[in-house]
Amino acid sequence: MSLLSSLARAPRAALPRTLRARLTAGLVVLLAVASLAVGLTTVLALEGFLVRRVDQQLTAAGGRFPASLEHGERPDADNRPDTRGQSAYTFGARLKGGEATQAAVVRDNTDAHVPLTDADRRALAALPVDERGHDIRLSAVGAYRVVAVRGDDGDILITGLPLRPVEETVHRVELVEAVVFGSALAVTGVAGALWVRLSLRPLRRVTATAAGVARLPLASGEVAMPAPVPDTDPRTEVGQVGAALNRMLGHVGDALARRHAGEERLRQFAADASHELRTPVATVRGHAELALRHPGPVPPEVRHALERIQSESERMSTLVDDLLLLARLDAGRPLARKPVDLTRLVLDAAGDARAAGPGHRWTLELPEEPVTVTGDEHRLQQVVANLLANARTHTPPGTEVAVRLVARTGRTELTELTVTDDGPGIPEALLPEVFERFARADHSRSRTAGNTGLGLAIVRAVVAAHGGTIEVASRPGRTVFRVVLPDTGAAEADPPIVTQA
């Protein structure tokens, strides 16, 4: 079955794929079919014409030469076969009683005896006596065109002319046609390919525009749409496609512009709301702390309410700060650019995580030399702290969390930070949106008190602002967050490449 399927796929795989190749191949194939038809028609017509000429010569010659062969039975000086007016290599044979008695060929105005085999004799005896030309092949002289007529003595006279000149002429014409048609096919193939390429140039412009749109990051941010296709002639198929594409690009551009405007309004609203909420939240928190410090007796119910107000105001303050940070990062606010000792940041963050999660097992793998990157120290510290807090809060006690820092050298300097835990893993349904804002996991990674759901979103935004990438791979028993930072971050960078596995 595999052999049969391979044979079935072979012709399909050999067919040209592109439209240009198909059009060129179709043009060449059509010309080849037309050339073959013209060639066959010409060859057959020429061959028929030459054979008719031979038949006319045979009819004009009559049976004089084969009739004179009977004198060969009593030859003398005045009684010899008549070769006058006969073409060279004219064949003559005389049949008497169904048997060939004499056979000769004219050579240099004399006759030459032709030896006949049994097969030759049978072939001559089988010729119909209809005074029409027939093809026959004799072992001694080759292919001949012969005519059989009845003689005066009741015998059969056969006259023939060789077909070799006809065959040579036909073969010469076939060779000329093969050279001419082959050259025409080659020239047509090259010229057709150039013409098709020139004719399809508008289609290539349409394809290039569509490919440019396909490469654009349409998910978020402002998108600069490519220039419209100039080929919009409604009288041509390509012009109709170009006009339709331009209309589609216009609709897509309007939709993207509206989406971007909505994102900007939402981002501005988040920034304004976060900024405006900072003061009242801080005021509520301050009054709660002041009330708790009152020296007089406070009823237990009131104290509990004040403690809850203080706790929630602290959480609200953290949430407002995180939203304001994300809004600033989305707006492209420049970060600080100075050398940062990433090794020290990892050590400090690991120490804080160990103190906050004594039930976890924390391991570090750091290079011997300090790893330094260019960026915002406070924001990079927030990245490391959020990754470790995420591993701590979403895994049970006893989970091992490994932090690894590696500096890779090559054509570019890269720093790789990985945080690996052997916890229950991230649910598969959550992986595509794990870096989104307010993403919530199921019970295996349930949200604990104080978590805003913005930690990983901040990690992605900060890494992107530094020109880096972040990816996550998770399965039960192993979750890996991998951050790659270049030696020099960019103030305004594209969103990081986020992959899940």
Number of C-alpha atoms within 10 A of each C-alpha: 6 7 8 9 9 11 11 11 11 11 9 10 10 8 11 13 10 9 12 19 15 14 16 23 17 14 18 21 14 13 17 16 12 13 19 15 12 14 18 14 12 16 18 13 13 16 17 13 13 18 19 13 13 21 21 14 15 24 17 10 16 19 23 20 28 28 24 18 25 17 15 12 11 9 12 9 5 7 14 17 20 18 21 11 10 20 16 16 19 23 27 28 26 29 22 15 11 14 14 20 15 21 20 23 26 21 15 11 15 15 22 14 12 17 14 19 12 8 12 17 17 14 13 23 19 10 17 13 15 11 17 15 23 16 15 18 17 17 13 11 14 11 17 22 22 28 25 27 19 17 17 9 8 10 17 25 27 30 30 30 24 21 20 13 11 18 15 11 16 19 14 12 16 16 12 13 19 15 12 13 19 14 12 16 20 13 13 17 19 14 13 20 19 14 15 18 18 13 13 15 14 18 19 14 17 23 15 14 20 17 11 13 17 10 8 12 13 14 10 11 17 16 15 13 18 15 10 17 22 13 19 19 13 12 8 11 12 21 19 15 18 26 20 14 19 22 13 12 20 14 12 15 16 13 12 20 17 13 16 17 14 12 16 17 12 13 19 17 13 18 22 13 14 20 14 12 16 17 12 12 19 16 13 16 22 14 15 20 15 11 15 17 10 9 7 7 7 13 8 9 9 12 15 13 12 19 17 13 17 21 16 17 20 17 17 19 20 16 19 22 17 19 22 21 19 23 22 18 19 20 14 13 13 14 20 14 16 13 15 19 15 22 19 14 19 23 15 15 21 22 13 14 19 17 11 13 18 12 14 20 15 20 15 14 11 17 12 7 8 14 17 16 25 19 28 20 19 12 20 20 17 18 25 24 21 20 20 25 20 18 27 25 17 19 20 17 14 14 18 20 24 19 23 17 20 16 20 14 10 6 6 10 13 17 20 17 19 20 22 22 24 20 24 18 20 22 17 13 10 15 18 14 14 21 22 17 16 15 17 16 17 11 9 14 19 13 17 10 10 13 16 19 21 19 22 20 21 23 23 24 25 25 24 23 27 31 22 26 22 24 18 21 16 21 15 12 12 16 21 21 18 18 23 21 22 20 20 18 20 17 18 17 14 15 20 20 11 16 12 15 12
